[in-house]
């Protein structure tokens, strides 16, 4: 179970530039990682990876997010609920099912 929150300040990230920008890549106890990127297709992507189990991804189009405003980004995951969620500015943008088990 977990939550990661980040604040992207105004004018720090161009959301529709067709370039990739890594927001974070966090190793988790040598058993996996948490990774977020604004990719070259102008989508924000969050990856929940457990080594030897699998990976769950969520993504949402961010090409219309205004650069001149700050944005609060939250990724949550729950092994109990078997879901990964991605929020932008308090709004649930996407949710997907964790398909691997522990």
Residue pairs with C-beta under 8 A, 6 or more apart in sequence:
1 77
1 78
1 79
1 80
2 34
2 76
2 77
3 74
3 75
3 76
4 24
4 26
4 34
4 36
4 74
4 75
4 76
5 72
5 73
5 74
6 23
6 24
6 36
6 72
6 73
6 74
7 70
7 71
7 72
7 73
8 23
8 70
8 71
8 73
9 70
10 67
10 68
10 69
10 70
11 67
11 68
13 21
13 38
13 67
14 67
15 38
15 42
15 62
15 63
15 64
15 65
15 66
15 67
16 42
16 62
16 63
16 64
16 65
17 42
18 40
18 41
18 42
19 40
20 37
20 38
20 39
20 40
21 37
21 38
22 35
22 36
22 37
23 36
23 37
23 38
23 73
24 34
24 35
24 36
25 33
25 34
25 35
25 36
26 33
26 34
26 35
27 33
28 34
30 51
31 50
31 51
32 48
32 49
32 50
32 51
32 53
33 47
33 49
34 46
34 47
34 48
34 49
34 75
35 46
35 47
35 49
36 44
36 45
36 46
36 47
36 73
36 75
37 44
37 45
38 44
38 45
38 62
39 45
39 59
42 61
42 62
42 63
43 59
43 60
43 61
43 62
44 59
44 60
44 62
44 73
44 86
44 88
44 93
45 57
45 58
45 59
46 57
46 58
46 59
46 75
46 84
46 86
47 55
47 56
47 57
48 55
48 56
48 57
48 77
48 84
48 98
49 55
50 100
50 102
53 100
53 101
53 102
54 99
54 100
56 77
56 84
56 96
56 97
56 98
56 99
56 100
57 84
57 96
58 75
58 84
58 85
58 86
58 93
58 94
58 95
58 96
59 86
59 94
60 86
60 88
60 93
60 94
62 88
65 71
65 88
71 88
71 89
72 87
72 88
72 89
72 90
73 86
73 87
73 88
74 85
74 86
74 87
74 88
75 84
75 85
75 86
75 87
76 84
76 85
76 87
77 83
77 84
77 85
77 98
78 84
78 98
79 98
79 102
82 97
82 98
82 99
83 95
83 96
83 97
83 98
84 95
84 96
84 98
85 92
85 94
85 95
86 92
86 93
86 94
86 95
87 93
